[in-house]
Amino acid sequence: MWALHDECGDIVKNIWKERAAPYNAIMVEEKIEACTVKLVAWNKTEFNHVQSKIQALEHFPSSLDSLMFVHDTRGPDEAGDYIAVLWEVWNSRNWFIFNSPDLAPKQLARRAITLVHDFREARLAPCPPSDTQVGKCVPPPSSIWKLNFDAG
């Protein structure tokens, strides 16, 4: 993470420019120590927020914990809504990464609502009758073995 920052390189360059070569072992050790001190201080000012965000996320409940909480307190329908929103957030993230355009939060919410609505309609709609006829089992010729089994 540091190497991607221009400031990091500037800090190191400035320390090594302070005294010109030739360097002896003690001078090299002093410069390394000076780099360490400056970079540690710079890290605290530049990246301290990253560490605090990581610590906050460690105490944040997982998606599964959140889903169970929604299910237990609000019921299965709202848990389904929660899953639909998570699904649309995931799809939006993938769309952003691979196709660039970002979805506005209102668009994402509309897509999640549409997904839930379409799912509920499909679940409640009666299944159309099937034209498939189940055939009668015909034994194979006596020279062939046949093994039937159920997946259940």
Sequence and secondary structure as in RCSB ss.txt:
>XXXX:A:sequence
MWALHDECGDIVKNIWKERAAPYNAIMVEEKIEACTVKLVAWNKTEFNHVQSKIQALEHFPSSLDSLMFVHDTRG
PDEAGDYIAVLWEVWNSRNWFIFNSPDLAPKQLARRAITLVHDFREARLAPCPPSDTQVGKCVPPPSSIWKLNFD
AG
>XXXX:A:secstr
 GGG HHHHHHHHHHHHSS S   HHHHHHHHHHHHHHHHHHHHHHHHHHHHHHHHHHTS  HHHHHHHHHHHH 
HHHHHHHHHHHHHHHHHHHHHHHH     HHHHHHHHHHHHHHHHHHHHS                TTS      
  
